[in-house]
């Protein structure tokens, strides 16, 4: 059975060298050059193992590791130039499975991947979802289910979808829809969207409220 490895790393030369080596050994290899793209792939595709850098363009690997482990038990091998004890301990506290300090030896990486995959068995609760947007008919589809949305709910979700995987503050929503900065006009809309997601998919993490910050659509 071919295993799929996701590399989340912004060094394209390193990505290409690892990808070439792993493909020779019959792995399917995907890559992402930023954290948000990596999390999007994790949410929509089956990934057997993640190779993760810490220093990424949008946000760091600590956050990525935490987000992945909230949703799945996918093994994570951290590969970083920062090999200090404090960094390793922090990553292991976040439930990463292994740590390699750059420069990376491909043969050693392969051996560590094989060990982690032997120990890995996907949990039954590891679920995968795809949220699709058809702008021509103003429709969102979660997996195979059409979301029944009011016009306002659709417009708010559309804005969140266009700004997925980052926190959108209530002030930003109000500014976008020309409401007063202090308006709470969209509080109920956001709650309704969360209920719709939960009823359709039973996954509380798709739309997440972050206290004092705003809301994030995690896809």
N, C-alpha and C positions, 0 to 999 in steps of 0.2 A: 504494500500500500504506500503510495506516494504521500509524504508528509509536507505540509505547507509551513514555511518559515517567513515571518514578517520582520524586515530590518527597518528600524526607525532610526535614521542616521542622516545627518546633513552633509557628510563628507562623501561626495559622489564617487571618488576614486576608491574609497574603502568599500562602499556599497557594491560597486562593480566587481571588485576582486573577490569579496565574500560570495556574492551571487554566483559568479562563474565557478568558484570552487565547489559550492554546495550543489549546483546544478549538475556538475560532473558526478556527484555522489547521489544523484536521482532525487533531489529535493525540489519541490516547487517553491520558488522564492518571489515574494512580493516586497516592495520597498516604499517608504514614505520619508520625505525630507523634512517634515515638520511634525510636531506632536498632534495637532488637530487632524491631519490627514491619517496619521497612524491610528488614532482612536476611531475615526470613521471606518477604516478598513476592518478593525477589530469588531465593530458593531454589526457589520453587514456580511462578513465572510468567516468561514471556519479557519482559524489559525491554530496550528499545533504548538508553535513556539515563537516567542518574540526575542529578537536581539535589539537591545535598547541602549542608545547613547543618553548621556545626561544633559549635555549642553545642546539645546535645540533652538531654532530661531524664534518660535512663538512662546512656548513655556517649557519648563525643564522636565527631565526624565523622572524626577521624584513624583511629580503630579501625574505623569503618564502611568507610572507603575501603580500608583494608588488607584487611579481610575480603572485600570484593567482588572486589578484584583478585587475591586468592588463588584464586578460583573461576572468574572470567570476565574477558573483556576489555571488558566493557560500559563505554562512555565515561562519565566523571563530570565534571560541572561543579559546582565548589564555589561556593556563594554565602554570603558571610559578612560580618558587620560588622567583623571583624578582618582588615584588609587589610595588616597589617605584612609586611615582606619575609620575616621568619623564618617566619611562618605559611604564606606562599605557597610558600616553598622546601620546608618540611616536607611540604605537600600534594603538591607535584610529585615529591618524593622517593618518596612513596607511590603514584605513578603516576596521580594525578588528571590529567585531560586539559585542564582549563581552570579559571580562577578569576575570579570577579566579586565586587567589593566592594559591599555594600549601601549605599544603596538601589539596587534593580535596575530598569533600564530594560527593559521588556518587548520592545521592538523589537530591542535589542542582544542580549538573551537568546535570542530567536528566531534571530537571525543566527548566534550561536555554536552553538546546537543544530544548525542545518542544516549548518554546517561540520563538526562532530564526527560527525554521522551519515553524511556523505559519506565520511569516512575509516574508518568502522566496518564491519567484516565479522565476524560471529560466528565464533569458532573452532569447529572440529569437536568439541573436547573440552568445550565449554560444554554441560553437561547439566543437566536439571531433574528434581527429584524431589519427590514428595509423600508424606509419612508420615501415615497416617490411623490413628485409634484408635477401635475399637469396644469400649467398656467393657462393654456388655451380654453379649458373648461372650468378653471378655478376649482381644482380638486386635489386632495391629498389621499394617497393610498398607503396604508400601513400593512406590509406584507400583501395579503390579497383582499384586505377589508377597506372599503371606501369609508373615509371618515365623514360623518354627518356633521357639518359645521354651519353655523350662521355666517352671514357676510362678515361681521366683525371678527368672529373667531378665525375665519379664513385669512383675513388681512393681517391679523396679529401673528398667526402661525407662519404666514408667508414671510413676514419680516424676520421672525426667529429663524426660519429655515435659511434665509439669505445670510444670517449671522450665526449659523450653527457652531456649536462647540466653543462659544465664548459667552461670558456673562453679559446680558443686556439689562441695564438698569431700568427701573420704572420711569425715571426722568427721560431716558433715551426714547422709550416708547411714546411718552407724552409729547416729546419734541417732534418725533417723526409723524405723529398723527395730529399735530397742531393743537394739543391740549395744554392746559396750564401745567407747569412743572410739578405742582403739588397735587394734581388731580389723581384720584384713585379709580378712574373710569375703567381701567383695564384689570383691576384686581380680580373681579368676578370672571372675566374672560379667561384669564390665566388659570384660575382654579377649574373652570369648565374644561379647558384643554387638557389639564392633567387628569381629570376624571375620564375624559374620552380616551386618552391613551391607556389608562389603567384598565378600563372596561374592554378595550380592543385587544390589548396585548398583555395585561397583567404585569407590567414592568414599571416600577415607580421611578426608574432612573432616566427615562427618556426626557422628561421635562422636570428639571430639578430647581427648586427655589433655594437660593443662597441668602440667608438672613442678612439684611442690611446692604446687600449688593444688587440683587436682582434675580433673574431667571436665566437658565441655560438649557438649550435644546441639544441633547447629547446624542449625536448620530454619526 
